Amino acid sequence: MKHLILGTAGHIDHGKTSLVKALTGIDTDRLKEEKARGITIELGFAHLELPEGIQFGIVDVPGHEKFVRAMVAGVGGMDLVMLVIAADEGIMPQTREHLEICQLLGVKKGLVALTKTDMVDSEWLGLVTEEVREYLSGSFLEDAPIVPVSSRTGAGLDELKGELARLALEVEEKRHDGPFRLPVDRVFTVTGFGTVVTGTLLSGEIQVGDEVELLPASRECRVRGIQAHGAKTDRGLAGQRLAVNLQGVDHDQVLRGDVVVPKNLYRPTRVVDVRLNYLSSAPRELKHRATLRLHSATYEVPAQVILLDRDTLKPGDTACAQLRLANPVLLLPGDPFVLRTYSPQATLGGGSILDPDPPRRRRRSEEAIALLEAIEAGNEADKVRMMVAASLLSGLPLNEIINRTGMSVKRIDAALAILLTSGDVLQVVREPRIFLGKAAFEGLKAKLMEELQTYLRDNPMKDGINKEELKSRIPRRSDPRFFGPILAALEKEGKAVSERDIIRLPGRKGEASIDQAGIQEKIAAALQKGAMEPPTIKELCNDCKCSEKQVLELLNLLVRDHKAVKIKGDVFYAPDPIVTIREKLTAYLKEKGEIAPPEFRELTGLSRKFMIPLLEYFDQEKLTIRVGDKRVLRKG
């Protein structure tokens, strides 16, 4: 079964609701006020099955100008439009506005139902048909069938169904592979069941038992039951009109304009980049920072228009723009929208979403415009590549890619496979998956190399930089988890060497300057002279008239060149005394088997200041092992 949405459009009292009833037997005017006034105020719904294996969900929209908001909500998700024009009146104001709205919202196919043909003669009908054909010239309905019908007599209904079946074969169904998205157009309660919402499923599949979320309020609930066209089902498919029973939320917590989506997948936005088409029928230029009403799916929200490359937009022109929304809504790339004025109420333009979560764009930036145009024109791999590249040094997590593209994980993975193979995108964090563009990755490598080289230039006596110190120098807008992959890439390229906790340049060996070499010799001599009880750092600073930092750097150079031994952070020995102490300790343990601190002090004559650090040093050197308060020789 092929599931499609057929929507009506047209002027008030041109017979839309009567035609739907004649086609389906369903009266879509359900409200008492609609019955009393004889006009459609809210969206009405019906369904029609054709023998060719096609099931239409029919959305009957209001024709009155005051209810264009409801009409726009009905057009969202429409696959085919049935433009209804009364033969006795012809083209009227809402005929024009509804056609413009359909065109702005990206409806591609449809037909014209010329109603009330029983009220005119054949000559008049021919003139109206010619007028309609001329009016549709240049629109998406330019070559659409024009079918004369009478809802009262039934004339032309079979022909109308035949044309609908033919057009349905030309229309591609909505994709079932992406995450589901159900904009809410009605909310009510059913005794014994609770909250029920209705809407057109725009993508994916929704199933009984699914854990879902209502955006933008982020209310979590569960799907208790589903009806499609009045029949109970376990799942709803993209392109179907659905009634979904939600468990865990009260009906007064759900509003028209909310959207039902998988839990913890999407987040609403207040800024979107768009392609904006300004109607040639607009009465005046659109100014930068103008505030209009955005309509998309079942949303209506005030939006400030930021023109990115100009100060005004002339009627008939198109441009990339950024819309800043008064309230958060869920919008995804490709979603159509309409912009309308507040007073007088009129449709001015519309278009489609390019990026639903962009950074603030710098106006008149050629790079920003080029990026948006490339996103608009590119294939799925190109779109993912450009979004990752636009994230610069911050990178883009997989859930962000899902949120900003609306694509299924399967399609995103296919796009990423191409990009990872080509090297245009790199995965820098395994879980959660985070991706960097090639230029950003190269930029971070260059930045860390610069930091490493700067540090070594400023610290000529050091072999390298502490790994955590270098990691702390990664740019703030980047994730510290990027450090490991970047360092690994630098090592693979032979540009850096990692040894324990030190990162250095290949072949790098810190050296003391000529002046410092003399101080270094003086320190080495002082250690040799101190023998079993060498001078402290403070004493060396006083003797050499140097800072503690400088003395420690020179001591570390002596350790590296095996001219000193580091016992702990502030205790250094000349090599010979350590050899002597080691030999004495080894001989004692071979004879006695174990040694306690008092016995070690008696053996070496050392004070506690040196005795305890030395015992711990020999433990670290794996000569001894501590057992309780005593030491024994380590085996092997």
N, C-alpha and C positions, 0 to 999 in steps of 0.2 A: 504494500500500500504506500502510495506517495502522498506525503502530508504537506499541504501548502496553505498559506493564509491569503484569502481574498478579501479585500477591503472595498467598501463603497466610498464614493466621494461625489460631491455635487451640491448644488444650491438647495436651500430649504424648500420643502414641499414639491420636490421634483420626483418623488415617488421611490426613494431608496428603500425605505422600510417595507413598503408594499411589494416591491419587487423581490426583496429577500424572502418575504412570506410566501409569495407566489412560487419561488424556486424551491423552498425548503419546507413550507408548512409551519414555520416558526415565526411568531410575532416577537420581534426584538425590542419593542417598546414595552418595558416591564414596569416602569414607574407610573404611579397614579397620576402624577402631573403630566407625564407624556401622553397618557390616555385622554386626559381632560383637555389638553391644549392641542393635541393632534400633531405634535412635533417631537422629534428625538432630541433629548437633552443630554443623555449619557450614552456611552458606548453600548451597543447591543450585540448579541452574539448568536450565531446559528451555525449549522454544519450541513454540508452537502456532499453526498457520495455519488460519484459517477461510475458507470460500469467499466470504464477503462482502468480501474484500480487507482483512482484518485480520490482523496478525501480533502475537501476544503473546510477549513475553519473560516467562517465569514464574520467579519467585523463591520457592523453597521455604524457609521459615524454621524454625528449631528451635522446638519447643514446650515444652521443659523450662525451668523457671524459672532454672536456672543459665546458660542460654544466651540470655537476653533481649538481651544486648548484640548478639549476632549477629542476633537478630530485628529489633532497631531498625535495624541497618544495611540489612537487607533491605527494610524499609518505605520507606526514603529513596528517592524517585523513583517510588514506586508510583502507578499511575493508577487501578487497581481492586484491591479486596481480595476474596479468597475466604475468608470466615470458615468454618472447618471445625469442625463439632460432631458428635461421634459420637452416633448415635441411642440407643445403649444406655447412655450415661452422661450426656448432656445438658451443661448449662453447668458448667464447672469453673474453678478459679482462673486458669489462664493464658488461658482464654476471655475472662475479664473484663479481665485486664491487657492482653492483646493488642488488644482492642477499644479500651480507653482510649488505648493508644499510637497506634493508627491515627487515633483522633479528634484527639489532640494534634498529630500530624504532618500534619494537614490532608487526610487521605484523604477524598474526598467521596462516592464511589460504590462499590458492591460488591454481593455477594450472600452467602447462606449455603448451604453445601453440607452437607446432613444426611447424614453417611456411615454405613456399616455398617447400612444398612436391612435387609439380609438376615438380621440377627441379632435383629430385633424384629418383633412382629406389628403389624398395622395400627392397632389401638387404642392401643398404646404409642406408635407413631409419631405419631399424632394428638395425644396428650398432650404429647410432647416438642416438636412443632411449635408448639403453643399456648404452651408455656413460653418457647420461644425468641422468639416474636413479642412476648410481654409484656416479656421482658428487653430487647429492642432498642428499646422505646418511648422516644422522646426522643433517640435516638442518630442518627447519619447513616445507619444501616441500618434505620431505623424502617419504611420502606416497601419494603425490599429483597426480592427474590425469595428464597424458601426452597425449595431444590430437593433432594428426597430422592434419594440415589444409593447405588450399591453398586459399589465398585471391584472386588470379586470376581466379581460376575455381569454387570457392565456396565449394570445397570438405572439409568435416569435420566441417563446420560452425554450422550445426544443432547439431552435437555431442558436440561442444564447448558450445553452448547455454544451452544444457541440463546439462552439468557438472557445468556451472555457476549457474544455477537454484538450483541444488542439494546443492552446497556449500553455497549458499545464505541462505538456510534454517538452516544451522548449525551456522551461524554467528549472534550474538546478535547486534541489532541496537544500535546506540549511544543513550545515555540518553537524554530525552526531559525535565527532571525535573530541571536541573541545570540552572544557568545563561547562556545566549547565548554568544558564542565566535566565531568570524569570522575573521580568519587571511586573510589579503588581499594579493592576488597574481597578480591581474591586476587592473589598474586604467585607466579610460578613461572618455571622456565627450560625452554626447548625446545631439544634438541640441534640445533646448526646455526643456530639463530635467536637464542638468548640470552634476555633478560628479556621476559616477557609479563605484563601486568597485565589484570585484568578489572574491569568495573564497568558501571553503568547511566549512559549519557550523559544528563546532566540538561538540557543546552541546547546549541544550536548544531550545527555539523557539524565532524567531525574527519577529516582526509584524510591519506593516505600522503604522506610528505615534509614534513609540518608540523613546524616547529620548536616544541618544547613545553618546558614547565617543570614540574617536580614540586615542589609546595609541601607543607609549609612549608620544606623544606630548600633550596629554590631550585636544584635540580639541573637543568641544561639537557640536553636530549636531543632525539631526532628519531624521528618515527613511521616505522617500517620496514615494518609490515604491519598489516592490520586484518582481523578476522573478526567477522561478525555472525551469531549463532545457528549457529556452526560452519561458515559459508560465507565464503570469501575475498571481500573487497570493497575498493574503493579509498577508500571513505568510510563513516563511521558517522554516523547521524542521531540527534538527540535522541529519547529514548524507546526506544532499542535497547540490548540487552545486548551489550557488545563485549568482545573480547579484542584488546588492542593490543600489538604487538611494538615495544619501545623500543630504540633504538640509542644507545649512549653512556652507559649506566648499568648497573651490575651489579645482579643481583636482590637482593643483600643490602643494597643502598642504598635500596631501596624498601620501604615499610611499608604495611600496611593502615591506612587513614586518610589516606594521602597523596592528593593530587588532581592530575590532569593538566590543565593549562590552557595557553593561548597564552603564548609567552615574553614576559616583561617587561610583562604587562598587569595582573595582580592582585598584591596582597601580603597575607600573612596578618595576622591581628589577634589581640590579647589582650584586647580590651574590646569588648563589643557592647551596644547598647540593644535591649530586647526587649519584646514583649507576653507576659506570663507568666500562664498559666491554671493555677490550683492546683486539683487534683482534689478533688471533694467527698468522695471516699473516702480522702483523706489522713488519717492517724491523729492529726495534731496541727497546730498553727499553724506556719507557716514564719517563722523569725526573720530579721531584717536581719543580713546578713553570714554567713548559713549557707553551708556548703560542701557542694555536691552534685556529682554526675557529670553532665556534659552529653553527650548523644548527639545527633549530627546527621549525616545521610548515614553515612559509615563512621568518623566521629570518635568518640572518647571522651576527655574531658578534664575534670579537676577545675575547678569553677567556683564562685566566691564570688558570692552573690546580694546585690546592693545594692538594697534597696527604696527607691525615690525619694520616695514620698509617705506612708510609714507605717513602723512598726517591726515589725509582724507581718502576715502574710497568712493569712487564715482559709481553711479548706477550702471550695472552691466559689467563691472570690473570684478576681478578675483584676486585674492592675495593670501599669503600666509599670515596668520595672526595668533595671538595668545588671548585666551578668555580666562579672566579671573572671576571665579564664582563666589556668590555670597554664602552659599551653603555647600557642604561636601556632597558629591554624588558619585556613582560608579559609572565611568565611561571608559571605553576601550577603543583601540585603533580601528578605524573603519566605521565606527558608529556615526550615523547621520544625525544632524541637528537642524533646528530652525530657529531663527532670531526674529522676535516680534517686538514692536513698540508697545509702550504702556498706554498712552492716550494721544491721539486716537489709536485703537488697537489695529495693527496692520502687520502683515508679514513683509520683512525687508530682505531677508537673505537666509543663508544656511550653508551647509557643507558637510564635511566629515572630519572626525578626530584623527590627527596624525600621531600625537604623543600625549597620553593621558597623565603623565607625571613628569613634566619637563622641569629643568631649572629655569630660573628667571632669565629670559633672553635679553641680550643687549640689543637695543633698537638700532636699526640700520647696519646690523652685522651681516656682512656678506656670507660669512661662514655659517651663521645660524640659518639663514634662508636656504643656502645650498644644502645643508643637512636635512632640513624639513622637506625640501623638494626631492632629495634622494630617498628619504624614507617613504615618501608618497609613491615614488615610481619603482622602488626596488622590489625584488622577490623576498621570500621569507628569510633566506640566509642573509641577504643584504640588510634587511631591517634589523635583524639581531646584531649583525656586525656593527652597524652604525649606532645602535643604542648602547652597546658595550663600549664602543670607541668614545661616545659622547659622555660616558661616565668618568672619563679621564683617569686620574690616579685612584679614584674611590673604588673602581670595580663595580660589577653588577651581579648580585646573587640570582640564582635561578628563579626564586619566587618573584623577584622584581621583573624578570623577563616575562614570566607568565602574566603578571599583573599589567604590564605595559603593552603586551602584544595581544592578549586574549587567546593565544594559540594553545593547543594541547601540548602536554609534556612530550608526547611522541613526535609531534611536528617540530618542536623546539630542539629536541635531541637530534633530529635529522639535520636541522640547520646547523647546530653546533658541531656535528660530526664533520661537516664540510669545512667549517671555519677552523676547527682544531687541527684538521689535517693540513690545511693550507698555511697554518701558523698565524692567521689574521687575528685569532683569539686564543688566549691561553687560560687554562683552568689553574688558578693559583691557590685555591682552598678546596680540599676534598669534601668536607662536610661542615656546614652547608656549602654547596657548590657555588663558588664565586669566580667570576671571569674578568679578565683584563684584556683590553685591546693591545695589539702588538706594539703600537707607538707608546702607550702608557707603560708597558712592561719594560721596554727599552729605556724610557725616561727614568724609571725607578732604578734600573741598573746603573745608569749614568750618574744619578743622584748619589747612590751609595758609594760608587767609586770616587766621586768627588769628595764625599765626606771622609772616606778612608784616606785619600791622598792628602787632604787638608790637615787631618789629625796627625799624620806622620810627618808632615812638613813642620807642624807646630811642636812636635815632640820628637826631635831627631834621635834621641837616645832610646826610643822604644821600637821594639821589633814590629809591633802591631797594635791593634785596638781591641779592647775587650768586646766580646760578641754582643753582650747586652747593651753596652755603650753605643755600638754602631746601630743596633736595632732601634734604640731610642731616637735615632736621628732620621728614621723614615718619616716622610712628610705626614703631617697630622691628618690630612684628609684621606690617607691610605690606611689600610688595615694592617696592624703589626704582624698578622699571620702571613702577609705577603713576603716577609723578610726571608723565610726559609727557602722558598722557591727562587727568589732573586739571588740569594747567596749561592745556591746550588748551581744556578746558571753561570754566575761569575767564575765559580771554581771549574766548571766544565770547560769554559772558554780559556782557562789558564790565566785569568786576570786577578784572582785572589786565592789565598791559601788559608784554610781553616785548620788550626791546631789546638785541640781542646777548646779553651774559651777565648783564644786569641785569633783575630783575623789579620792577616798581613799580606803584603804584596809579594809575589814570587821573587826570591833572591834577596828580599829585604833583610838588612841587619843593622839595627840601631848602633850608632857610634857616638862616642863623646867628642866634643870639639877639642881643639888644641888646648884651650884654657881649661876645659873640664877634665882633660886627660890627666893633667897635673893633680887635680883634686882627687881624681879616681885613684891615682897611685898613692896619694896620701891616706885615703880611706883603707886601701888594701894593706898598707903598712901598719895602720892603727889596729886592724883586725889581727894581723900576724903578731904584733906586739902584745895585744891583749890575751892572746893564746886561749886558755881555758875559760877566761871570763872577759870576753871582748867588750869594747865600749858600746854604750847605748846609742840610739839614733840621735837623741838630744845632745849627747857628748860629741858625736861626730859633727853635728851642725855647728856647735860652738867652736870646735877645733878648726873646721874648714871655712867658717864664716859663710855657710850656705843655708838655703832653706831646706826644710824637711823633704819637700817634693824633689828637689834636686839631688839630695843625698840618697833617697830611695831609688831614683832612676839610675844613679851611678852604681848603687849596690846591686840592682837587678842586672845591669850589664856585666858586673863582676861574676854574678851567679851564672849567667848565660855562658860566659867564657871560662867557667870552672875555676875562677879565682876566689870565689867565696861560696858559702853554703847557707841557704836560707832555712833557718830552723822554724820560725814562724814569722808573722807579719813584721815584727820589730826586733827580731833577734837574728843576727848574722854572725857566722864564724869564718875564720880562715880555714882552708881545707885540711891542713896538717893536724890541728888539734882534734878535729872530728875523726880523722883516721885513728889517732891515738886512743880517743875515748871508745870508739867502736871496737878496737882490738882488746882493750881491757874488759869491756862488757861481754864480748863473745867468749873470752877465756874464762871469765867468772861463771857464766851460765853453763858452759861445758863441764865445769868442775862441780858447781853447786846445784845446777838444774833450774834455779829460780832466783829472782832478786826483787826485793821490796825497795821503795824509795829511800828509807834510812840507810840501807846497805849500799845503794847506788851513790848516795852522798858520801858515805865513808870510803867507797872505792875511788871516787873522782875528786873528793874535796870541794865539790861545787856547792854553792848556795842554792836555796829553793828557786830563786829567780831564774837560774839556768837549768837546774836539775829536771824539773817537771817538763819544760818545753823539749829538752833533749830526749827524755823517755818517750814522749809522744812522737817526736821526730823519728826515732828508731822503729816505733810501731808503724808509722806511715811508710817507712822504707822497707817494711816487711822483714826486718831483722828479728823483731820480737813480736809477741802477742800478749795482750793483757789478759790475765786470769784473776779476777777479783782485784786485789790491791797489788798483785805481783806480776812480774814479766817472766816469760819463758822464751826460749829460742823457737822461732817459727820453723816448722818442718818443711822440707822441700825447698 
